[in-house]
Amino acid sequence: MKKKEVAVLIDGLRRLSALTAEIADSLAGKEAPVNNQTADAIEQEAEVPQAETETQLEQPAETVPAEEVVPAKVYSFEEVRGILADRARAGFREEIKAMLNAHGAKQLSEITDPAVLASLVAEAEAFGNG
């Protein structure tokens, strides 16, 4: 995306957010505060020539080659324990302990989140490669 397109997108999202808050307030029975910036933005948007808007919609979007998304491997507790044990035997025991502490655990058994286990494996595999 070009900088101008990003700026337009950000502006639109901000206006949408403000309008959504006003609608939520009115549904909740609160009187929404008058927001002159939001009202001005709506009026300005209404003034955009129809042809310009249609031209923008007709232009094909730039396609960015999608990188092949490889799903993260889900490791079992036993697999992670084996990998970390191998790395500890390879001389990275202190690094393993520091890594566990960084994740708020003193022992591997305290970690149950599969995403954290996968990140531990990724971190452990990086030991000695840097």
N, CA, C and O atoms as CSV, one atom per row, in Angstrom:
chain,resi,resn,atom,element,x,y,z
A,1,MET,N,N,0.830,-1.177,0.000
A,1,MET,CA,C,0.000,0.000,0.000
A,1,MET,C,C,0.875,1.239,0.000
A,1,MET,O,O,1.960,1.268,0.581
A,2,LYS,N,N,0.376,2.240,-0.657
A,2,LYS,CA,C,1.087,3.507,-0.690
A,2,LYS,C,C,0.771,4.286,0.582
A,2,LYS,O,O,-0.235,4.034,1.245
A,3,LYS,N,N,1.644,5.234,0.913
A,3,LYS,CA,C,1.466,6.013,2.134
A,3,LYS,C,C,0.122,6.736,2.139
A,3,LYS,O,O,-0.537,6.820,3.175
A,4,LYS,N,N,-0.284,7.258,0.981
A,4,LYS,CA,C,-1.548,7.981,0.910
A,4,LYS,C,C,-2.712,7.035,1.190
A,4,LYS,O,O,-3.653,7.396,1.896
A,5,GLU,N,N,-2.648,5.827,0.637
A,5,GLU,CA,C,-3.714,4.860,0.864
A,5,GLU,C,C,-3.788,4.465,2.329
A,5,GLU,O,O,-4.876,4.311,2.883
A,6,VAL,N,N,-2.622,4.301,2.959
A,6,VAL,CA,C,-2.581,3.951,4.376
A,6,VAL,C,C,-3.175,5.083,5.211
A,6,VAL,O,O,-3.925,4.837,6.156
A,7,ALA,N,N,-2.838,6.320,4.858
A,7,ALA,CA,C,-3.367,7.471,5.594
A,7,ALA,C,C,-4.881,7.540,5.464
A,7,ALA,O,O,-5.572,7.822,6.444
A,8,VAL,N,N,-5.406,7.287,4.276
A,8,VAL,CA,C,-6.850,7.308,4.058
A,8,VAL,C,C,-7.506,6.195,4.867
A,8,VAL,O,O,-8.556,6.400,5.477
A,9,LEU,N,N,-6.893,5.026,4.873
A,9,LEU,CA,C,-7.420,3.898,5.627
A,9,LEU,C,C,-7.449,4.207,7.125
A,9,LEU,O,O,-8.443,3.945,7.802
A,10,ILE,N,N,-6.369,4.757,7.623
A,10,ILE,CA,C,-6.301,5.101,9.053
A,10,ILE,C,C,-7.361,6.127,9.408
A,10,ILE,O,O,-8.039,6.001,10.428
A,11,ASP,N,N,-7.504,7.146,8.565
A,11,ASP,CA,C,-8.514,8.177,8.808
A,11,ASP,C,C,-9.909,7.566,8.824
A,11,ASP,O,O,-10.726,7.895,9.685
A,12,GLY,N,N,-10.178,6.689,7.888
A,12,GLY,CA,C,-11.490,6.044,7.830
A,12,GLY,C,C,-11.769,5.199,9.056
A,12,GLY,O,O,-12.885,5.197,9.576
A,13,LEU,N,N,-10.757,4.482,9.518
A,13,LEU,CA,C,-10.922,3.664,10.714
A,13,LEU,C,C,-11.185,4.519,11.949
A,13,LEU,O,O,-11.979,4.151,12.814
A,14,ARG,N,N,-10.519,5.648,12.021
A,14,ARG,CA,C,-10.751,6.545,13.167
A,14,ARG,C,C,-12.174,7.093,13.147
A,14,ARG,O,O,-12.832,7.174,14.184
A,15,ARG,N,N,-12.644,7.469,11.952
A,15,ARG,CA,C,-14.016,7.985,11.849
A,15,ARG,C,C,-15.011,6.882,12.183
A,15,ARG,O,O,-15.996,7.122,12.882
A,16,LEU,N,N,-14.762,5.692,11.695
A,16,LEU,CA,C,-15.646,4.563,11.981
A,16,LEU,C,C,-15.703,4.294,13.478
A,16,LEU,O,O,-16.772,4.038,14.032
A,17,SER,N,N,-14.554,4.353,14.122
A,17,SER,CA,C,-14.489,4.127,15.557
A,17,SER,C,C,-15.312,5.173,16.313
A,17,SER,O,O,-16.053,4.841,17.239
A,18,ALA,N,N,-15.177,6.423,15.915
A,18,ALA,CA,C,-15.926,7.495,16.577
A,18,ALA,C,C,-17.424,7.314,16.373
A,18,ALA,O,O,-18.207,7.484,17.308
A,19,LEU,N,N,-17.819,6.973,15.162
A,19,LEU,CA,C,-19.239,6.767,14.888
A,19,LEU,C,C,-19.781,5.561,15.638
A,19,LEU,O,O,-20.911,5.591,16.127
A,20,THR,N,N,-18.997,4.514,15.733
A,20,THR,CA,C,-19.416,3.322,16.462
A,20,THR,C,C,-19.630,3.652,17.932
A,20,THR,O,O,-20.590,3.180,18.541
A,21,ALA,N,N,-18.749,4.452,18.502
A,21,ALA,CA,C,-18.891,4.856,19.905
A,21,ALA,C,C,-20.165,5.681,20.098
A,21,ALA,O,O,-20.873,5.516,21.092
A,22,GLU,N,N,-20.451,6.565,19.147
A,22,GLU,CA,C,-21.668,7.368,19.237
A,22,GLU,C,C,-22.914,6.500,19.151
A,22,GLU,O,O,-23.877,6.723,19.885
A,23,ILE,N,N,-22.904,5.520,18.270
A,23,ILE,CA,C,-24.046,4.616,18.143
A,23,ILE,C,C,-24.224,3.802,19.414
A,23,ILE,O,O,-25.346,3.625,19.889
A,24,ALA,N,N,-23.127,3.307,19.963
A,24,ALA,CA,C,-23.193,2.528,21.199
A,24,ALA,C,C,-23.749,3.375,22.342
A,24,ALA,O,O,-24.563,2.899,23.134
A,25,ASP,N,N,-23.312,4.620,22.424
A,25,ASP,CA,C,-23.827,5.509,23.465
A,25,ASP,C,C,-25.321,5.746,23.296
A,25,ASP,O,O,-26.066,5.743,24.276
A,26,SER,N,N,-25.760,5.952,22.062
A,26,SER,CA,C,-27.183,6.218,21.853
A,26,SER,C,C,-28.013,4.969,22.139
A,26,SER,O,O,-29.131,5.081,22.643
A,27,LEU,N,N,-27.495,3.792,21.833
A,27,LEU,CA,C,-28.207,2.559,22.147
A,27,LEU,C,C,-28.271,2.321,23.650
A,27,LEU,O,O,-29.235,1.745,24.156
A,28,ALA,N,N,-27.247,2.763,24.354
A,28,ALA,CA,C,-27.213,2.595,25.806
A,28,ALA,C,C,-28.072,3.634,26.510
A,28,ALA,O,O,-28.186,3.612,27.736
A,29,GLY,N,N,-28.674,4.537,25.760
A,29,GLY,CA,C,-29.534,5.548,26.343
A,29,GLY,C,C,-28.814,6.814,26.727
A,29,GLY,O,O,-29.411,7.737,27.281
A,30,LYS,N,N,-27.542,6.859,26.436
A,30,LYS,CA,C,-26.779,8.056,26.727
A,30,LYS,C,C,-26.862,8.965,25.517
A,30,LYS,O,O,-26.950,8.501,24.381
A,31,GLU,N,N,-26.834,10.234,25.765
A,31,GLU,CA,C,-26.782,11.150,24.639
A,31,GLU,C,C,-25.331,11.290,24.243
A,31,GLU,O,O,-24.488,11.677,25.051
A,32,ALA,N,N,-25.048,10.975,23.002
A,32,ALA,CA,C,-23.679,11.042,22.517
A,32,ALA,C,C,-23.219,12.485,22.476
A,32,ALA,O,O,-23.966,13.368,22.054
A,33,PRO,N,N,-21.993,12.730,22.914
A,33,PRO,CA,C,-21.478,14.085,22.838
A,33,PRO,C,C,-21.359,14.508,21.375
A,33,PRO,O,O,-21.042,13.706,20.496
A,34,VAL,N,N,-21.619,15.767,21.149
A,34,VAL,CA,C,-21.524,16.270,19.786
A,34,VAL,C,C,-20.056,16.336,19.413
A,34,VAL,O,O,-19.256,16.982,20.090
A,35,ASN,N,N,-19.724,15.682,18.360
A,35,ASN,CA,C,-18.345,15.640,17.905
A,35,ASN,C,C,-18.286,16.336,16.565
A,35,ASN,O,O,-18.632,15.752,15.538
A,36,ASN,N,N,-17.849,17.580,16.571
A,36,ASN,CA,C,-17.813,18.353,15.334
A,36,ASN,C,C,-16.860,17.757,14.318
A,36,ASN,O,O,-17.118,17.830,13.116
A,37,GLN,N,N,-15.766,17.171,14.773
A,37,GLN,CA,C,-14.822,16.575,13.837
A,37,GLN,C,C,-15.469,15.422,13.084
A,37,GLN,O,O,-15.266,15.270,11.880
A,38,THR,N,N,-16.246,14.610,13.790
A,38,THR,CA,C,-16.901,13.488,13.129
A,38,THR,C,C,-17.928,13.990,12.132
A,38,THR,O,O,-17.990,13.498,11.005
A,39,ALA,N,N,-18.729,14.955,12.529
A,39,ALA,CA,C,-19.738,15.494,11.621
A,39,ALA,C,C,-19.077,16.128,10.404
A,39,ALA,O,O,-19.544,15.947,9.280
A,40,ASP,N,N,-17.992,16.872,10.621
A,40,ASP,CA,C,-17.282,17.488,9.500
A,40,ASP,C,C,-16.709,16.430,8.575
A,40,ASP,O,O,-16.745,16.579,7.354
A,41,ALA,N,N,-16.190,15.381,9.144
A,41,ALA,CA,C,-15.598,14.323,8.325
A,41,ALA,C,C,-16.656,13.646,7.465
A,41,ALA,O,O,-16.397,13.322,6.306
A,42,ILE,N,N,-17.842,13.431,8.018
A,42,ILE,CA,C,-18.920,12.815,7.254
A,42,ILE,C,C,-19.338,13.729,6.106
A,42,ILE,O,O,-19.557,13.274,4.984
A,43,GLU,N,N,-19.445,15.024,6.403
A,43,GLU,CA,C,-19.827,15.970,5.349
A,43,GLU,C,C,-18.769,16.012,4.247
A,43,GLU,O,O,-19.108,16.043,3.064
A,44,GLN,N,N,-17.506,16.015,4.623
A,44,GLN,CA,C,-16.442,16.051,3.624
A,44,GLN,C,C,-16.456,14.796,2.774
A,44,GLN,O,O,-16.218,14.858,1.568
A,45,GLU,N,N,-16.729,13.673,3.385
A,45,GLU,CA,C,-16.766,12.428,2.635
A,45,GLU,C,C,-17.917,12.447,1.643
A,45,GLU,O,O,-17.802,11.917,0.538
A,46,ALA,N,N,-19.021,13.054,2.038
A,46,ALA,CA,C,-20.170,13.141,1.139
A,46,ALA,C,C,-19.870,14.025,-0.061
A,46,ALA,O,O,-20.488,13.887,-1.117
A,47,GLU,N,N,-18.917,14.934,0.106
A,47,GLU,CA,C,-18.576,15.847,-0.975
A,47,GLU,C,C,-17.605,15.244,-1.981
A,47,GLU,O,O,-17.339,15.871,-3.007
A,48,VAL,N,N,-17.059,14.046,-1.728
A,48,VAL,CA,C,-16.129,13.415,-2.653
A,48,VAL,C,C,-16.889,13.079,-3.927
A,48,VAL,O,O,-17.939,12.439,-3.869
A,49,PRO,N,N,-16.375,13.501,-5.076
A,49,PRO,CA,C,-17.075,13.220,-6.326
A,49,PRO,C,C,-17.251,11.717,-6.536
A,49,PRO,O,O,-16.345,10.927,-6.269
A,50,GLN,N,N,-18.424,11.346,-7.015
A,50,GLN,CA,C,-18.759,9.938,-7.246
A,50,GLN,C,C,-17.785,9.290,-8.220
A,50,GLN,O,O,-17.377,8.148,-8.010
A,51,ALA,N,N,-17.407,9.993,-9.276
A,51,ALA,CA,C,-16.525,9.426,-10.291
A,51,ALA,C,C,-15.170,9.063,-9.694
A,51,ALA,O,O,-14.592,8.029,-10.031
A,52,GLU,N,N,-14.665,9.924,-8.801
A,52,GLU,CA,C,-13.358,9.653,-8.189
A,52,GLU,C,C,-13.411,8.388,-7.350
A,52,GLU,O,O,-12.485,7.578,-7.385
A,53,THR,N,N,-14.485,8.213,-6.598
A,53,THR,CA,C,-14.638,7.039,-5.760
A,53,THR,C,C,-14.747,5.785,-6.615
A,53,THR,O,O,-14.132,4.767,-6.296
A,54,GLU,N,N,-15.517,5.839,-7.694
A,54,GLU,CA,C,-15.679,4.678,-8.559
A,54,GLU,C,C,-14.356,4.317,-9.229
A,54,GLU,O,O,-14.049,3.136,-9.389
A,55,THR,N,N,-13.569,5.319,-9.622
A,55,THR,CA,C,-12.286,5.054,-10.252
A,55,THR,C,C,-11.371,4.312,-9.287
A,55,THR,O,O,-10.672,3.376,-9.676
A,56,GLN,N,N,-11.380,4.739,-8.018
A,56,GLN,CA,C,-10.540,4.082,-7.025
A,56,GLN,C,C,-10.966,2.639,-6.818
A,56,GLN,O,O,-10.125,1.762,-6.622
A,57,LEU,N,N,-12.283,2.387,-6.863
A,57,LEU,CA,C,-12.769,1.034,-6.654
A,57,LEU,C,C,-12.457,0.128,-7.835
A,57,LEU,O,O,-12.248,-1.073,-7.658
A,58,GLU,N,N,-12.423,0.691,-9.037
A,58,GLU,CA,C,-12.196,-0.108,-10.226
A,58,GLU,C,C,-10.740,-0.505,-10.396
A,58,GLU,O,O,-10.444,-1.495,-11.065
A,59,GLN,N,N,-9.828,0.252,-9.803
A,59,GLN,CA,C,-8.410,-0.060,-9.947
A,59,GLN,C,C,-8.108,-1.362,-9.213
A,59,GLN,O,O,-8.487,-1.538,-8.056
A,60,PRO,N,N,-7.423,-2.266,-9.898
A,60,PRO,CA,C,-7.102,-3.522,-9.210
A,60,PRO,C,C,-6.116,-3.265,-8.087
A,60,PRO,O,O,-5.184,-2.471,-8.219
A,61,ALA,N,N,-6.337,-3.937,-7.007
A,61,ALA,CA,C,-5.440,-3.791,-5.862
A,61,ALA,C,C,-4.106,-4.433,-6.204
A,61,ALA,O,O,-4.036,-5.447,-6.899
A,62,GLU,N,N,-3.057,-3.817,-5.698
A,62,GLU,CA,C,-1.736,-4.392,-5.913
A,62,GLU,C,C,-1.678,-5.707,-5.155
A,62,GLU,O,O,-1.982,-5.775,-3.964
A,63,THR,N,N,-1.290,-6.727,-5.857
A,63,THR,CA,C,-1.216,-8.017,-5.192
A,63,THR,C,C,0.201,-8.251,-4.707
A,63,THR,O,O,1.169,-8.168,-5.463
A,64,VAL,N,N,0.285,-8.537,-3.458
A,64,VAL,CA,C,1.566,-8.849,-2.844
A,64,VAL,C,C,1.649,-10.363,-2.796
A,64,VAL,O,O,0.734,-11.015,-2.293
A,65,PRO,N,N,2.721,-10.928,-3.305
A,65,PRO,CA,C,2.804,-12.381,-3.280
A,65,PRO,C,C,2.701,-12.887,-1.853
A,65,PRO,O,O,3.480,-12.513,-0.977
A,66,ALA,N,N,1.736,-13.730,-1.652
A,66,ALA,CA,C,1.510,-14.268,-0.307
A,66,ALA,C,C,2.609,-15.263,0.011
A,66,ALA,O,O,2.863,-16.211,-0.734
A,67,GLU,N,N,3.251,-15.017,1.138
A,67,GLU,CA,C,4.272,-15.955,1.567
A,67,GLU,C,C,3.563,-17.216,2.039
A,67,GLU,O,O,2.490,-17.163,2.638
A,68,GLU,N,N,4.171,-18.312,1.761
A,68,GLU,CA,C,3.565,-19.565,2.158
A,68,GLU,C,C,3.548,-19.629,3.675
A,68,GLU,O,O,4.594,-19.593,4.325
A,69,VAL,N,N,2.360,-19.723,4.224
A,69,VAL,CA,C,2.206,-19.747,5.669
A,69,VAL,C,C,2.325,-21.193,6.126
A,69,VAL,O,O,1.525,-22.057,5.765
A,70,VAL,N,N,3.345,-21.421,6.924
A,70,VAL,CA,C,3.572,-22.757,7.451
A,70,VAL,C,C,3.054,-22.759,8.880
A,70,VAL,O,O,3.540,-22.006,9.723
A,71,PRO,N,N,2.074,-23.600,9.151
A,71,PRO,CA,C,1.555,-23.622,10.511
A,71,PRO,C,C,2.638,-24.084,11.487
A,71,PRO,O,O,3.435,-24.972,11.184
A,72,ALA,N,N,2.644,-23.464,12.656
A,72,ALA,CA,C,3.637,-23.813,13.665
A,72,ALA,C,C,3.373,-25.230,14.143
A,72,ALA,O,O,2.227,-25.627,14.351
A,73,LYS,N,N,4.442,-25.982,14.314
A,73,LYS,CA,C,4.303,-27.359,14.777
A,73,LYS,C,C,3.854,-27.329,16.229
A,73,LYS,O,O,4.340,-26.530,17.030
A,74,VAL,N,N,2.939,-28.193,16.546
A,74,VAL,CA,C,2.478,-28.318,17.922
A,74,VAL,C,C,3.305,-29.423,18.565
A,74,VAL,O,O,3.259,-30.580,18.147
A,75,TYR,N,N,4.058,-29.044,19.584
A,75,TYR,CA,C,4.936,-29.983,20.269
A,75,TYR,C,C,4.248,-30.514,21.519
A,75,TYR,O,O,3.556,-29.778,22.223
A,76,SER,N,N,4.444,-31.780,21.780
A,76,SER,CA,C,3.951,-32.338,23.032
A,76,SER,C,C,4.949,-31.976,24.130
A,76,SER,O,O,6.088,-31.596,23.859
A,77,PHE,N,N,4.500,-32.103,25.355
A,77,PHE,CA,C,5.376,-31.820,26.488
A,77,PHE,C,C,6.621,-32.706,26.434
A,77,PHE,O,O,7.734,-32.249,26.695
A,78,GLU,N,N,6.416,-33.972,26.095
A,78,GLU,CA,C,7.530,-34.921,26.058
A,78,GLU,C,C,8.540,-34.541,24.977
A,78,GLU,O,O,9.747,-34.655,25.190
A,79,GLU,N,N,8.053,-34.090,23.815
A,79,GLU,CA,C,8.959,-33.672,22.742
A,79,GLU,C,C,9.807,-32.482,23.177
A,79,GLU,O,O,11.017,-32.450,22.951
A,80,VAL,N,N,9.152,-31.501,23.809
A,80,VAL,CA,C,9.876,-30.301,24.256
A,80,VAL,C,C,10.886,-30.683,25.331
A,80,VAL,O,O,12.017,-30.196,25.327
A,81,ARG,N,N,10.483,-31.545,26.240
A,81,ARG,CA,C,11.396,-31.982,27.298
A,81,ARG,C,C,12.625,-32.653,26.695
A,81,ARG,O,O,13.746,-32.405,27.137
A,82,GLY,N,N,12.423,-33.496,25.694
A,82,GLY,CA,C,13.545,-34.175,25.043
A,82,GLY,C,C,14.467,-33.204,24.324
A,82,GLY,O,O,15.689,-33.323,24.406
A,83,ILE,N,N,13.882,-32.243,23.618
A,83,ILE,CA,C,14.692,-31.260,22.893
A,83,ILE,C,C,15.510,-30.418,23.865
A,83,ILE,O,O,16.704,-30.201,23.662
A,84,LEU,N,N,14.845,-29.943,24.935
A,84,LEU,CA,C,15.564,-29.117,25.913
A,84,LEU,C,C,16.633,-29.931,26.643
A,84,LEU,O,O,17.699,-29.405,26.963
A,85,ALA,N,N,16.359,-31.197,26.906
A,85,ALA,CA,C,17.358,-32.047,27.564
A,85,ALA,C,C,18.580,-32.216,26.659
A,85,ALA,O,O,19.718,-32.166,27.126
A,86,ASP,N,N,18.337,-32.415,25.364
A,86,ASP,CA,C,19.461,-32.533,24.422
A,86,ASP,C,C,20.293,-31.265,24.401
A,86,ASP,O,O,21.523,-31.323,24.396
A,87,ARG,N,N,19.625,-30.114,24.388
A,87,ARG,CA,C,20.343,-28.831,24.358
A,87,ARG,C,C,21.102,-28.620,25.665
A,87,ARG,O,O,22.206,-28.074,25.652
A,88,ALA,N,N,20.527,-29.047,26.802
A,88,ALA,CA,C,21.208,-28.909,28.097
A,88,ALA,C,C,22.468,-29.775,28.120
A,88,ALA,O,O,23.514,-29.347,28.608
A,89,ARG,N,N,22.361,-31.005,27.584
A,89,ARG,CA,C,23.534,-31.894,27.522
A,89,ARG,C,C,24.597,-31.338,26.574
A,89,ARG,O,O,25.778,-31.655,26.709
A,90,ALA,N,N,24.179,-30.514,25.624
A,90,ALA,CA,C,25.123,-29.927,24.667
A,90,ALA,C,C,25.819,-28.698,25.256
A,90,ALA,O,O,26.604,-28.041,24.572
A,91,GLY,N,N,25.531,-28.388,26.520
A,91,GLY,CA,C,26.232,-27.286,27.176
A,91,GLY,C,C,25.424,-26.016,27.329
A,91,GLY,O,O,25.981,-24.968,27.655
A,92,PHE,N,N,24.135,-26.085,27.102
A,92,PHE,CA,C,23.303,-24.885,27.175
A,92,PHE,C,C,22.348,-24.921,28.367
A,92,PHE,O,O,21.236,-24.397,28.298
A,93,ARG,N,N,22.792,-25.546,29.463
A,93,ARG,CA,C,21.917,-25.686,30.625
A,93,ARG,C,C,21.516,-24.324,31.207
A,93,ARG,O,O,20.341,-24.101,31.499
A,94,GLU,N,N,22.465,-23.430,31.375
A,94,GLU,CA,C,22.156,-22.109,31.942
A,94,GLU,C,C,21.211,-21.327,31.033
A,94,GLU,O,O,20.316,-20.630,31.511
A,95,GLU,N,N,21.414,-21.446,29.727
A,95,GLU,CA,C,20.544,-20.756,28.776
A,95,GLU,C,C,19.115,-21.291,28.858
A,95,GLU,O,O,18.154,-20.528,28.765
A,96,ILE,N,N,18.984,-22.595,29.032
A,96,ILE,CA,C,17.660,-23.217,29.166
A,96,ILE,C,C,16.968,-22.697,30.421
A,96,ILE,O,O,15.790,-22.342,30.388
A,97,LYS,N,N,17.716,-22.655,31.539
A,97,LYS,CA,C,17.146,-22.154,32.794
A,97,LYS,C,C,16.707,-20.701,32.647
A,97,LYS,O,O,15.630,-20.325,33.110
A,98,ALA,N,N,17.544,-19.882,32.002
A,98,ALA,CA,C,17.201,-18.468,31.800
A,98,ALA,C,C,15.972,-18.333,30.908
A,98,ALA,O,O,15.124,-17.468,31.130
A,99,MET,N,N,15.884,-19.186,29.910
A,99,MET,CA,C,14.750,-19.147,29.001
A,99,MET,C,C,13.456,-19.502,29.741
A,99,MET,O,O,12.432,-18.848,29.543
A,100,LEU,N,N,13.498,-20.520,30.581
A,100,LEU,CA,C,12.319,-20.893,31.369
A,100,LEU,C,C,11.922,-19.759,32.312
A,100,LEU,O,O,10.742,-19.437,32.448
A,101,ASN,N,N,12.929,-19.153,32.966
A,101,ASN,CA,C,12.646,-18.027,33.861
A,101,ASN,C,C,12.014,-16.866,33.107
A,101,ASN,O,O,11.131,-16.191,33.636
A,102,ALA,N,N,12.458,-16.629,31.879
A,102,ALA,CA,C,11.898,-15.538,31.072
A,102,ALA,C,C,10.424,-15.779,30.761
A,102,ALA,O,O,9.664,-14.837,30.537
A,103,HIS,N,N,10.034,-17.047,30.751
A,103,HIS,CA,C,8.629,-17.395,30.499
A,103,HIS,C,C,7.863,-17.585,31.809
A,103,HIS,O,O,6.733,-18.074,31.810
A,104,GLY,N,N,8.484,-17.197,32.918
A,104,GLY,CA,C,7.806,-17.227,34.213
A,104,GLY,C,C,7.714,-18.602,34.848
A,104,GLY,O,O,6.812,-18.863,35.643
A,105,ALA,N,N,8.640,-19.478,34.503
A,105,ALA,CA,C,8.590,-20.828,35.056
A,105,ALA,C,C,9.956,-21.232,35.589
A,105,ALA,O,O,10.991,-20.835,35.052
A,106,LYS,N,N,9.943,-22.025,36.650
A,106,LYS,CA,C,11.192,-22.578,37.164
A,106,LYS,C,C,11.441,-23.947,36.547
A,106,LYS,O,O,12.585,-24.377,36.400
A,107,GLN,N,N,10.352,-24.626,36.189
A,107,GLN,CA,C,10.443,-25.949,35.591
A,107,GLN,C,C,9.583,-25.979,34.332
A,107,GLN,O,O,8.615,-25.230,34.201
A,108,LEU,N,N,9.954,-26.845,33.426
A,108,LEU,CA,C,9.206,-26.982,32.181
A,108,LEU,C,C,7.770,-27.414,32.448
A,108,LEU,O,O,6.863,-27.013,31.719
A,109,SER,N,N,7.551,-28.214,33.467
A,109,SER,CA,C,6.204,-28.724,33.763
A,109,SER,C,C,5.224,-27.610,34.123
A,109,SER,O,O,4.012,-27.829,34.103
A,110,GLU,N,N,5.725,-26.429,34.449
A,110,GLU,CA,C,4.852,-25.295,34.763
A,110,GLU,C,C,4.274,-24.644,33.513
A,110,GLU,O,O,3.362,-23.823,33.607
A,111,ILE,N,N,4.791,-25.002,32.357
A,111,ILE,CA,C,4.336,-24.409,31.098
A,111,ILE,C,C,3.422,-25.400,30.397
A,111,ILE,O,O,3.814,-26.532,30.115
A,112,THR,N,N,2.185,-24.958,30.116
A,112,THR,CA,C,1.216,-25.840,29.473
A,112,THR,C,C,0.725,-25.305,28.135
A,112,THR,O,O,0.116,-26.045,27.362
A,113,ASP,N,N,0.976,-24.049,27.854
A,113,ASP,CA,C,0.507,-23.439,26.609
A,113,ASP,C,C,1.316,-23.966,25.420
A,113,ASP,O,O,2.538,-23.819,25.399
A,114,PRO,N,N,0.655,-24.577,24.433
A,114,PRO,CA,C,1.373,-25.123,23.268
A,114,PRO,C,C,2.167,-24.064,22.503
A,114,PRO,O,O,3.228,-24.365,21.957
A,115,ALA,N,N,1.669,-22.836,22.458
A,115,ALA,CA,C,2.392,-21.771,21.751
A,115,ALA,C,C,3.702,-21.450,22.469
A,115,ALA,O,O,4.724,-21.210,21.826
A,116,VAL,N,N,3.669,-21.447,23.791
A,116,VAL,CA,C,4.882,-21.179,24.566
A,116,VAL,C,C,5.858,-22.334,24.403
A,116,VAL,O,O,7.065,-22.122,24.293
A,117,LEU,N,N,5.337,-23.557,24.388
A,117,LEU,CA,C,6.214,-24.715,24.195
A,117,LEU,C,C,6.909,-24.628,22.837
A,117,LEU,O,O,8.102,-24.912,22.727
A,118,ALA,N,N,6.165,-24.238,21.809
A,118,ALA,CA,C,6.756,-24.099,20.467
A,118,ALA,C,C,7.815,-23.005,20.457
A,118,ALA,O,O,8.856,-23.157,19.817
A,119,SER,N,N,7.560,-21.898,21.162
A,119,SER,CA,C,8.553,-20.828,21.184
A,119,SER,C,C,9.802,-21.258,21.960
A,119,SER,O,O,10.911,-20.838,21.627
A,120,LEU,N,N,9.630,-22.086,22.984
A,120,LEU,CA,C,10.781,-22.604,23.717
A,120,LEU,C,C,11.662,-23.448,22.802
A,120,LEU,O,O,12.888,-23.351,22.841
A,121,VAL,N,N,11.030,-24.271,21.985
A,121,VAL,CA,C,11.785,-25.112,21.053
A,121,VAL,C,C,12.534,-24.227,20.064
A,121,VAL,O,O,13.708,-24.463,19.781
A,122,ALA,N,N,11.855,-23.209,19.537
A,122,ALA,CA,C,12.499,-22.313,18.572
A,122,ALA,C,C,13.689,-21.603,19.208
A,122,ALA,O,O,14.748,-21.486,18.591
A,123,GLU,N,N,13.517,-21.131,20.439
A,123,GLU,CA,C,14.614,-20.465,21.136
A,123,GLU,C,C,15.769,-21.436,21.403
A,123,GLU,O,O,16.936,-21.082,21.230
A,124,ALA,N,N,15.441,-22.641,21.818
A,124,ALA,CA,C,16.468,-23.629,22.145
A,124,ALA,C,C,17.238,-24.026,20.897
A,124,ALA,O,O,18.450,-24.234,20.956
A,125,GLU,N,N,16.549,-24.132,19.772
A,125,GLU,CA,C,17.230,-24.507,18.529
A,125,GLU,C,C,18.179,-23.411,18.061
A,125,GLU,O,O,19.113,-23.673,17.303
A,126,ALA,N,N,17.937,-22.187,18.513
A,126,ALA,CA,C,18.806,-21.081,18.120
A,126,ALA,C,C,20.105,-21.059,18.924
A,126,ALA,O,O,21.066,-20.406,18.515
A,127,PHE,N,N,20.154,-21.761,20.062
A,127,PHE,CA,C,21.381,-21.784,20.849
A,127,PHE,C,C,22.506,-22.375,20.020
A,127,PHE,O,O,22.357,-23.426,19.397
A,128,GLY,N,N,23.616,-21.690,20.024
A,128,GLY,CA,C,24.782,-22.185,19.298
A,128,GLY,C,C,24.770,-21.856,17.831
A,128,GLY,O,O,25.768,-22.076,17.145
A,129,ASN,N,N,23.661,-21.331,17.323
A,129,ASN,CA,C,23.584,-20.975,15.909
A,129,ASN,C,C,23.870,-19.494,15.683
A,129,ASN,O,O,23.975,-19.054,14.538
A,130,GLY,N,N,23.998,-18.727,16.750
A,130,GLY,CA,C,24.132,-17.281,16.614
A,130,GLY,C,C,25.494,-16.782,16.714
A,130,GLY,O,O,25.718,-15.575,16.614
